[in-house]
Amino acid sequence: MPAFNDINGLPCSVNRWLLRDILRERWGFNGMVISDANAIAECVAHGIAANRKEAARQAILAGMDMDMTSNCYMECLQELVESGEVPEHVLDEAAGDVLRLKFELGLFDHPYRTTADREQDTLLRSEYRAVAREAAIKSIVLLKNENNVLPLKSKAKVALFGALAADKGQMTGAWAVGGKAEDCVSMVEACAARGLCWQYCGSDADEAALQAAAETSDVLVAAVGETKEESGEAASRADITVNEEQMTLIRKLASTGKPVIVVLFNGRPLAIPELHELAAAVVEAWHPGVEAGNAILDILCGDVNPSGKLTTTFPAATGQCPMYYAHINTGRPGGKSKFTSKYLDAPLEPLYPFGYGLSYTTYAYTGRKVEKREDGIHVFVSVTNTGGRDGDEIVQCYVQQMTGRRVRPVRQLKDFTKISLKAGETKTVTFVVPFAGLCYYDWEMKEMPAEGILRIYAGGDSQAELVGQVVL
């Protein structure tokens, strides 16, 4: 599926160089190419086509096999072929690509892959809910845990705040088109089901009610962040901080002197430096799905030791965006001196780096070693569980090619693995990075082998320590 955007002024939907020269001829792709929703018609708004007929002509000639939702092909292709503006063999090729895929999927023998009865019998079965709960647990990331306030003590008195703690309809996030609020488990419901010593105070408790809740509670849990409508497609935000109403709640909770545990619901990275400072613990829950409340309580109560890692970078300020770990280097790398890439009013570093995530135990990395062998780069690192609890750690391996035919990223994740470690246990992890996995494309889209000095890093996130370097 080509992107909506253009490359050097030519929209991907009508870009013959991209769809035929690169995708099919150079890369050998023999599947079907389908437009994004309404993308062909939107070539008119792009300004590359005067009307829908012209957009359809450009798209089919460029190599777009199927038109999703715009109906430009349905309305215009027959006329374009009959007039000779589109050769008939071009239409045959596109139809062949579509039909071949349908044959491979068995749609001519079984055109309807599901039925209402099958869905009724299958959806939300207990074993599938168990998988949803496991997936949510593994996606949750512990971002802060000051003084080991988590997991909650067995008899802890908990006051729960925030509208998102009770809003079942927000748990599935954007793009869960068929999701139903009544199928989801909220944090409030999960607390009640567990029989915790807890009270739910909502999001608009007055000063007296808030103070009373704090006086009768050991910890204060605040569910804040984004609604599902505030993230996802067509939901960009110029300011990715937590809104002022919710931050006011966090400040009031922090002023009580009781530990504040923040549970974040969001579909994108957020810039939350103040929240990070005020909270004793921060738990990134995302929009975790139908088993949201149960999964979150599994983490908060310590039934499960968190092992999730961030798959994106969290900036310290909105103005740092775009911020990502694999950015290319610059002639003036970041630094404190005058002529460097930096901000005058924000740190250079992210609040939480890519790959970051804490645990209820701790890990130490030792015994780092790297060797160049015939089949690739072998990286060795020993990991020890130095805490008092069993846990899972996601060990990550990054590389940095110091020079190349085009500027290379400062780091690239090349491999990772999850290991289970009992308290006090040590394991040695071996990564093998094949030479083919170090190749990249030059300015003319030719695959190039990595050459020169290669630095290798291994650790628990993208700020992992240097293992060593080899010369390719």
Secondary structure by P-SEA (a helix, b strand, c coil): ccccccccccccccccccccccccccccccbbbbbccccccccccccccccaaaaaaaaaaaccccccccccccccaaaaaaaccccaaaaaaaaaaaaaaaaaaccccccccccaaaaaaccccaaaaaaaaaaaaaacccccccccccccccbbbbbbbcccccccccccccccccccccccccaaaaaaaaccccccccccccaaaaaaaaaaccbbbbbbcccccccccccccccccccaaaaaaaaaaaaaccbbbbbbbcccccccaaaaaaccbbbbccccccaaaaaaaaaaacccccbbbbcbbbbcccccccccccccccccccccccccccccccccccccccccccccbbbbbcbbbbbbccccbbbbbbbbcccccccccbbbbbbbccccccccccccccbbbbbbbcccbbbbbbbbbcccccccccccccccccccbbbbbbcccccccccccccc
